[in-house]
Amino acid sequence: MEEAIVKVEHLSHRYSVQWAIRDINFEITKNGIYGLLGSNGAGKSTTMNIMCGVLKQTEGDVYIKGVSMRENPVEAKKHIGFLPQVPPLHPDLTVTEMLEYSAELRHIPDSEVKHAVEVALERCGITHFAKRVIRNLSGGYKQRVGIAQAIIHNPDFVVLDEPTNGLDPNQIAEVRRLIKEIAMDRTVLLSTHILPEVQATCDYIRMIEQGKVVFAGTIDEFDNYIKPSTLLICLDAMPPVGEIAALPGVVGVDELGGPRFRVQFSDAREAMDKIVEASFKNGWQLSELRQEKSSLDTIFAELSKK
């Protein structure tokens, strides 16, 4: 049986009297990019902070490469690289000095620090900025340094909290490419509430809502979680809405303005056949007919029960 890289077991945490998360269970057994998705206040930050050993849970445990975070946090953290939402960078250090400091914090032997820094610089594409003072870097390059400090000890599990937050489109694209490269030989957990970020970057989803896991699967499974239930049609010679609604297989019609309608159906094939047939018979001049695929926003709203 394949050893879990990360195992979250009956994890619960309470702030005062309020439970932030309750009985969360999941495993990560493959390399790739996992999205820890949830709305603000859903419990994803609490879960992520417990997984990284930043916060001590009320109940349950997290195992990193089989090591208990509760029983042996120092050993477990050796396998983890963590980039908080605000990169933990000292603005008056150079990039090299920052990474040397990070290497020492990670207990990398003195004889191996120089090589570890060189590898991290190269991996994150910041070798040419090695002597640059951090405060003089752009937001995108500060994120790269933040990622470099998270991987300098070559961890099996890298956790990134909102890694593209506040970046411009070009910087976002660069950071996304870097994350995908890092995930080729390790596991990356990407915490975010931004759905396009998940769609563009992640291979797998773990979604938390109201303190509980409400979805675990691949990005394709997530995207198709809610089956398409609407048709978008365009009728240049608009009929009364009631005539469309009366067709077999159609259960509802919404006017979208102009000649466009959204049609809810009970049977997609029957509804499409009847719309085409009625358009030809009645001269509705059908110019568009397509089945709408559920967006991530729709799925998110449905799973969040909002």
C-alpha positions in Angstrom: 0.0 0.0 0.0 1.3 3.4 -0.9 2.5 5.5 2.0 0.5 8.7 2.5 2.6 11.8 2.1 0.1 13.6 4.3 -2.6 12.1 6.5 -5.2 14.2 8.3 -7.0 12.2 10.9 -10.1 13.3 12.9 -8.8 16.9 13.0 -10.8 19.4 15.0 -10.0 22.8 16.4 -11.9 25.2 18.7 -11.4 28.9 19.3 -13.0 29.6 22.7 -16.4 28.0 22.3 -16.6 28.1 18.5 -15.4 25.1 16.4 -13.4 26.3 13.4 -13.0 22.8 11.9 -14.7 19.5 12.9 -13.6 15.9 12.3 -11.6 16.6 9.1 -10.1 13.5 7.4 -8.2 13.1 4.1 -5.0 11.6 2.7 -2.6 12.8 0.0 -0.7 9.9 -1.6 0.6 11.3 -4.9 2.8 14.2 -6.0 1.1 17.1 -7.7 -0.7 20.3 -6.8 -3.6 20.1 -4.4 -5.9 23.0 -3.9 -7.2 23.6 -0.3 -10.3 25.5 -1.3 -12.8 27.3 0.8 -14.5 30.6 1.3 -13.2 33.1 3.9 -13.9 31.7 7.3 -14.5 28.2 6.0 -11.6 26.7 8.1 -8.9 26.3 5.5 -6.4 28.5 7.2 -6.9 26.8 10.5 -6.4 23.4 8.8 -3.3 24.6 6.9 -1.7 26.1 10.0 -2.2 22.9 12.0 -0.8 20.8 9.1 2.4 23.0 9.2 2.7 22.9 12.9 2.0 26.6 13.4 -1.2 25.9 15.5 -1.8 23.1 17.9 -5.1 21.3 17.3 -7.8 20.6 19.8 -8.4 17.1 18.6 -7.0 14.7 16.0 -3.6 14.5 14.4 -1.7 15.2 11.2 1.0 12.8 9.9 3.7 13.9 7.5 5.5 11.0 5.9 4.2 8.9 8.7 5.4 11.3 11.5 2.9 12.6 13.9 2.8 16.4 14.1 1.3 16.1 17.7 3.9 13.6 19.0 7.0 14.7 17.1 6.5 18.1 15.6 10.2 18.9 15.0 10.7 15.7 12.9 7.4 16.2 11.0 8.4 19.8 10.1 11.6 18.6 8.5 9.4 17.4 5.6 7.5 20.6 5.2 8.2 23.9 3.4 5.8 26.7 4.2 5.1 30.1 2.5 2.6 32.1 4.5 0.4 34.7 2.8 2.9 37.4 3.7 6.3 36.0 2.8 8.6 35.8 5.9 11.4 37.9 4.4 13.8 40.4 6.1 13.8 43.4 3.8 17.3 44.6 4.6 19.0 41.3 3.8 20.1 40.3 0.3 18.5 37.3 -1.3 21.5 35.1 -0.6 21.6 36.2 3.0 18.0 35.5 3.5 18.3 32.0 2.0 21.5 31.3 4.1 19.5 32.3 7.2 16.6 30.0 6.1 19.0 27.2 5.6 20.3 27.6 9.1 16.8 27.6 10.5 16.2 24.3 8.7 19.3 22.8 10.3 21.1 22.3 7.0 24.8 21.4 7.8 27.2 24.4 7.3 29.1 22.5 4.6 25.9 22.1 2.6 24.4 25.6 2.9 26.1 27.1 -0.1 25.0 24.4 -2.4 21.4 24.5 -1.0 21.2 28.2 -1.6 22.5 27.8 -5.2 20.0 25.1 -6.0 17.1 27.2 -4.6 18.2 30.3 -6.5 18.4 28.4 -9.7 15.1 26.5 -9.1 13.2 29.8 -8.5 14.9 31.8 -11.3 16.5 34.4 -9.0 20.2 33.7 -9.4 20.7 37.1 -11.1 19.2 38.8 -8.1 21.3 36.9 -5.5 23.0 40.1 -4.2 19.9 42.3 -4.5 18.5 43.7 -1.2 15.0 42.2 -0.7 13.2 45.5 -0.2 14.2 46.5 -3.7 12.6 43.5 -5.4 9.2 43.5 -7.1 6.2 41.7 -5.6 6.7 38.8 -8.0 10.3 38.3 -7.1 9.6 38.6 -3.4 7.2 35.7 -3.9 9.9 33.8 -5.7 12.3 34.3 -2.7 9.5 33.2 -0.4 9.1 30.0 -2.4 12.9 29.5 -2.4 13.0 29.7 1.4 10.2 27.1 1.5 12.0 24.6 -0.6 15.6 25.2 0.4 15.7 22.0 2.5 14.2 20.0 -0.3 11.0 19.1 1.6 8.5 16.4 0.5 5.5 18.7 1.2 5.3 22.4 0.3 2.4 24.5 1.6 1.7 27.9 -0.1 -0.9 30.2 1.3 -2.4 32.5 -1.4 0.9 32.6 -3.3 -0.4 34.9 -6.1 -2.3 37.4 -3.9 -1.6 41.0 -4.8 0.5 40.2 -7.9 -0.1 41.6 -11.4 -1.1 39.2 -14.3 2.4 38.7 -15.5 3.7 38.0 -12.1 0.8 35.6 -11.5 1.7 33.6 -14.6 5.4 33.4 -13.6 4.6 32.2 -10.1 2.1 29.6 -11.4 4.8 28.2 -13.8 7.2 28.0 -10.9 4.7 26.2 -8.7 4.0 23.6 -11.4 7.8 23.0 -11.8 8.2 22.5 -8.1 5.3 20.0 -8.0 6.9 17.7 -10.6 8.8 15.9 -7.9 7.0 16.8 -4.7 3.5 17.5 -3.2 2.3 21.1 -3.2 -0.7 22.3 -1.2 -2.1 25.6 -2.5 -4.5 27.3 -0.1 -6.8 29.8 -1.8 -10.4 31.1 -2.1 -9.9 32.3 -5.7 -11.5 29.8 -8.1 -9.6 30.8 -11.2 -6.3 30.1 -9.3 -7.5 26.6 -8.6 -8.6 26.0 -12.2 -5.3 27.3 -13.6 -2.9 25.5 -11.2 -4.3 22.5 -9.3 -4.5 18.8 -10.2 -6.6 17.9 -7.1 -9.1 19.6 -4.8 -9.8 19.4 -1.1 -12.6 21.8 -0.3 -13.5 22.8 3.3 -16.8 24.6 4.1 -18.2 25.4 7.5 -15.3 23.4 9.1 -15.9 20.2 7.2 -14.5 18.6 4.0 -17.3 18.8 1.4 -15.3 17.7 -1.6 -12.2 15.6 -2.4 -11.2 14.7 -5.9 -9.5 15.8 -9.2 -10.0 19.2 -10.7 -12.1 17.6 -13.5 -14.3 15.8 -11.0 -14.8 19.1 -9.2 -15.6 21.0 -12.5 -18.2 18.3 -13.3 -19.5 17.9 -9.8 -22.8 19.5 -10.7 -24.1 18.1 -13.9 -25.1 20.6 -16.6 -28.8 21.3 -16.4 -29.3 24.2 -18.7 -29.3 25.1 -22.4 -28.4 28.4 -23.8 -30.4 29.2 -27.0 -30.7 32.2 -29.3 -33.9 32.7 -31.3 -33.8 35.6 -33.7 -37.6 35.6 -34.2 -38.5 35.5 -30.6 -41.6 33.5 -29.6 -43.5 34.0 -26.4 -41.6 32.4 -23.4 -44.6 30.2 -22.7 -44.3 28.4 -26.1 -40.7 27.4 -25.2 -41.6 26.4 -21.7 -44.4 24.1 -23.0 -42.0 22.0 -25.0 -41.4 18.3 -23.9 -38.3 18.0 -21.8 -38.3 21.7 -20.8 -38.9 22.5 -17.1 -38.2 26.3 -17.1 -37.1 29.3 -19.2 -35.2 32.5 -18.2 -35.1 35.5 -20.5 -31.5 36.8 -20.8 -32.3 39.9 -22.8 -32.6 40.2 -26.6 -33.1 36.9 -28.4 -31.3 34.8 -25.7 -32.9 32.3 -23.3 -31.6 29.9 -20.6 -33.6 26.7 -20.6 -33.7 24.2 -17.7 -34.4 20.7 -18.8 -35.3 17.3 -17.4 -33.9 15.5 -20.4 -31.2 17.3 -22.5 -31.6 15.3 -25.7 -35.3 15.5 -25.7 -35.3 19.3 -25.0 -32.7 20.0 -27.7 -34.6 17.9 -30.3 -37.9 19.6 -29.5 -36.4 23.1 -29.6 -34.9 22.5 -33.0 -38.1 20.9 -34.3 -40.3 23.8 -32.9 -37.9 26.4 -34.3 -38.1 24.9 -37.8 -41.9 24.5 -37.6 -42.7 27.9 -36.2 -39.9 30.0 -37.8 -38.2 30.9 -34.6 -34.8 31.2 -36.5 -32.6 29.3 -34.0 -29.1 30.6 -34.3 -27.5 29.1 -31.2 -28.1 26.1 -29.1 -25.5 24.8 -26.6 -25.5 22.9 -23.3 -23.9 25.0 -20.5 -21.2 23.5 -18.4 -21.2 24.3 -14.7 -18.6 26.9 -13.8 -16.4 26.5 -10.7 -18.3 29.4 -9.2 -21.6 27.5 -9.6 -20.0 24.4 -8.0 -18.5 26.5 -5.2 -21.8 28.1 -4.4 -23.6 24.8 -4.4 -21.1 23.0 -2.2 -21.0 26.0 0.2 -24.8 25.9 0.4 -24.8 29.7 -0.3 
